[in-house]
Amino acid sequence: MASNSFGNLFRFTTWGESHGPAIGVAIDGCPPLIPLTEEDIQPWMDRRKPGQSKFTTQRQESDKVKILSGVFEGVTTGAPISLLIENEDARSKDYDDIKDKFRPGHADYTYWVKYGIRDYRGGGRSSARETACRVAAGAVARKILGPGITVRGAVVQIGPHKVDRAKWDWNEVGQNPLNCPDAYTAAEWATYLDDIRKNGSSIGAVVELVASGVPAGLGEPIYDKLDSDIARALMSINAVKGVEIGSGFASAELSGEENADEMRMGENDIPHFLSNNAGGILGGISSGQDIVARFAVKPTSSILTPRQTVNKAGQNTDISTKGRHDPCIGIRAVPVGEAMLACVLADHLLRHRSTRAKA
């Protein structure tokens, strides 16, 4: 199986399966002498781990990270950093009844067609369990970015219900189980999602990411544009079916006058933009504005309602997926999206430093 790695100068490779003994990530390209401990990584892992509310899967994983290499006396050495996360609460027997059936909407059929074998225990390598490794890599990426660059995310839509942007409060995101930036909307979503959960169904969501403090000049023109790398990173997350930067698809409704991010000289002789329809990226290169990206997450197809499918013998059958699943996987996708954005920015920051003209 190829393509388990992501990035250029900052590059990580994930390994492991949903119901195997452990999962992990090897990170290459991290500069030396960066302070890094397991305590630096764990808070980000805790935001993604399952079982924290009734709105996520009840699988109980502590997601404790162990640093196996690349760190000595509390700082990175420049050698590859290896991180281990043990699986503690896998229940493979939950999948015994459907091991020969292909779950609609999942990667069961395509993995089987491509490889001639598939791990039916929670999807194996195709499971969103793999995203824990990405969050660990993102924690290291944040250390490279430093405190001047912040990457934040929030759920802005669940099903047809959108957040009230007039009441947006970043501090509220960590105060409710839905990663919603508005307490009133979060309460409405909770009622809506509880009904979906009790019915054994699921629903999709939209996540918005904002990176602040990104300097102008990151990104490579033409094929390694910053926005194209961000789009690729976010599209690689399980269940993501759409990505937009800045105004995204809404820009199709704007006139040239409305869409143009006009400029005026600001403080310290640095241009100031009057709007941010471009999402902080022009010509594939960061402009110094906030980088804004959104991605749409489909509802999980692991639902109790029987669905039509086929089995490996080519027979028509029905399937109902039992076990422990998120009624809205977009909620736990927030820290994953943040991590992937941080990894892209760290990669481009290192590339930028390596190619800048020396004075």
N, C-alpha and C positions, 0 to 999 in steps of 0.2 A: 504494500500500500504506500503510494508516494504522497507527497504534498502534505506532510504533517508539520511543516515549518513555515514561519511567517517573518518577514522583515529583511533588511539588507545589512546595514552595519549593526543595528540592534536586532538580533534575530533569535527567535525562540522556537523550540520544537516540543510539542506535547506528546505524551504517550499514555497508554492505559485504557481500560474499558470500564464501563459503568459498574459491572458486577465482578470485576477482577479484584485482586488483593489491594491494589493501590493505583493511583494515577500520579502523574508528575510532569515536570517541565524542565528542560535544559535551556539556559539562556546564554547566548554568546554575544560578545561585543560590548558588554558593560565595562566602562572605564574603571581603572583601579582607584583605590583610596576613597571610594564613596561609602559613607557609613551605612551599614545594612545589618539588621538583625531579624530574627523571626518575629519579633514584636512589631517591626515596621510593616510586615506583610499581613499579619493576622487580622487587624481591624478591617481590611478590605475583604478578606475571606469571610469574615463574620457577616458582612452585609449581603453576601450571595448565598450563604449556606442554607440548606432546606430546613423545614420544620419550625420556622420562627413564628408562623401564624396559621390560622385556618385557611388562609388564601394561598398557601403554597403547599407543595407535597409534604407529607408527614414523615418522609424518610429522615431519620435522625443521623446526621453526619456533623462531627465537630469541625471537620476540615482544618485540622491542625497542620501547619506547615513545618517541615523539617528541612533545614539547609544542609545539604550533603557535601557541597563543594563550592569553591569560588569565593569564600569569605574566610578571612583569617584575622583574629583579634579585632573583630567588629567592623572591618572594612573590606570592600571588594578587592580582589587581587588582580583582576583583569583576566583571570582564567574563567572557563565556563561555570556558570552557577547552576547547580542541580537542586531542585526542590521536590520533595516527596509529600504526597497527601494520601494517607491510608483510607481505604473504604471500610467503614465500620458497620453499616446497616443495610447491606444488600440482601434482598429476599428473592433469589432467583426462582424459587418455586412459584411465585406469582405469575410466571410466564409459561409454565409447563403446558397449560391448556391451549396456548396459541403459538407454540414453537414452530408449527408447520404452516401457520397462516401468515399472510402478509397484511399488516395493519395499514389501512388506507391513510394516505397523508404522511406516512413515515417513510424511512429509507429502507425498509425491509426488502422490498422487491428489487430496488435498484442495486443494493449491495449484493444480493443473491445473484442477480444477472451478471454483475461485473466480476465478482470474485468466486462464485460457485459455492460460497459458504457465507453464513452470517451468524453473528452472536445474537441469539434471540433474547438474551437476558437484559432486558431494558434497552435493547438497541446496540449494546456493546460500544463500539467506537463512535457510532453516530449519535449516542446519547448526549444530552446537554450537560451531563456530568463532566464532560471534557472541559466545559467552560470555566470550571474552578481553576484549572491550570492557567487559563488566560488571565484570570484575575490576579493570580500570583505573579505572573510576568508583568502585568500592569503596575503592580506595586513597586517592582524594581524600576520600571520605566518612570514612574513618578519621582523616584529618588534622583534619576538622571535629569529630569526636567527642573527639579529644585522648587523651592517654595514660591517663586515668582510666577509660576504657571499653575493654574488650577483647572481641573477637569471635573465637571459636575453633570449629573443627569437627573431626569425626572420623568415619570409617566405623565403624558399630556392627554392621553385618550384611552379609554377602555370601551370596547364596542363602539357604539355611536356617541358616547358621552365624552365631551371634551372638557378640559380644565378651564376655569375662568381666569384668563390671563391678567385681568385687572386686580386679582387677589393673589398674584404669584408671590410666594415667600420661600426662598431657598431653605431657610431654617426649618420649615415645616416638613421638608422631604423626609428627614430622618425621624420625624415624630409620629408617623403613621405607617401601618404595615403595607401600604400601597405605593409608597414612594411618590406621593402626590404633593405638589407644591402649594396646595390650597386645602385647608382643613375642612371647609364646608363641602367642597367637591369630593374630598376623600370619604366623608361620611355617606354621601349619596352613592358613591362607587361601592362602598362596603355592602350596603343593602342590595344593590344590583348584583354584585358578584356572589353574595351569599346564596341568592336564589339559584344562580347558575351552578354553584358548587353542590348544593343539595340535590339538584337534578342530575348530577353526574355528568354535566356537560362542561364546556370550556368557551373562552372568548379571547379575541385578539386585543392588541394594544399598540399604541404608538409611544415611543420613547424619544425625548429630546436631550441632546448633549450640548454643553457649552464649555468651551475652553477659553479661559481668560488669561491675559498676560503673555500670549504667544507673540514673539517678536516678528516684525515684518521680514520677509525674505526666505522663509522655510518653504521647501518644495522645489521640484525640478520640472522645467517646462516639457511639454509634449507628452511623453508616455509615463513619466513618474510624477505627475502632478499631485500636489498635496491632497486635493479633493478626490482624485481618482483612487489614491491609496486609502483614504478614509472610507470611501464607498466600498472598496474591496474588503477592507477589514470588517466593516459592519455587516456586509452581505455574507461573510464567512461564518457569522454567528448562527447557531441552530435556529430554525423557524423564521428567520428574517426574510421577508419577501419584497421589501422596497426600502430605498434610501434616498434622502434628499438633503441638499446643502443649502443653507440660507432660506430664501423664499421657496426654493424648490419648484414643485409643480404649480404652485400659486403664481409664479412669475409669468406663466403663460397667459394670465389674465391681465397683466400689467402693461401699460404703455411704456414706450422708451423713456418718457419723462418721469414716470412713476418709479421705474425700475432702477434708473441711474442713481448710484450712491454718490451724491454731490460732495465736493471737498472744499474745505477752507483751511487756511493755515491756523494752527493752534499753538499751544504752549510749546516752548523749547524748539520752535521752528519745525514742528512735526505736523504733517497734514492731519486734519480732523474730518472724519466722514459724517455726513448728516443723516445717513441711514445705513442699513446693513443687509440689503437684499442679497448680496453676494455671499453672505455667511462667512466673511472674513478671509476669503480667498479670491484672488484675481489672477487669471492666467495660470492657475495651478500653483500660485505662490501666495503665502500668507501676507495680508495687508497690515497686520498689527491690530485689527479689530478682533472682537470675539469671534471664534470659530463656532458656527452653529450647524448642527447636523441632527437629522431625525431619521428613525428607522421604524418600519412597521413589522410587528411580530404576529404571525398567524396563530389562531387557537390551536392548542395541541389536539391531535387526533386520537389520543388515548382517552376515550370516553366510554361511559357505561352503555349508552344507547347502541343497540346492535346495528352494524353497518355491513353492507354487502362487500365481499372480497373473494379471493381465490386462495388455494393452498399450493404447496410445492408440487402436488400431484396433478395440478391443472384442473382441479374441481371447484365448482362454485360453492361458496359457503358463506356463513355470516360470522361476525366477530364482535365481541364486546370485551374491551380491555379493562381488566381489573387492576388492582395494585394501587400505588400511591403516585398521584400525578397533580401537577399544578393546574388549577382551573383557569389561571391567566399567567402564562409563562413570561409575559412582558414585565411583570413586577420584578422578578429576579434577573431580568435581562439588563436592568439599569446599571449595576456595577460591572457587568460584562462589557456593555457598550463603552462605559467610561474607560475600562482597561484597554480595550482595543484602540480607542482614540489616543490614550496616553502612549501606547506602544508606537503608533504611527508618528506621533509628535517627537518622541525620543529618538526614533530612527532618523527622522529628517533633521533634527537638531544636530545629531552627530555628523550627518552628511554635510550639513551646512558649515559646521566648524572645520571639516576636512577640506572644503573646496573654496573657502573664502580667501580673497587675495590678501597677502600679508603686507602690512604697512612698511 
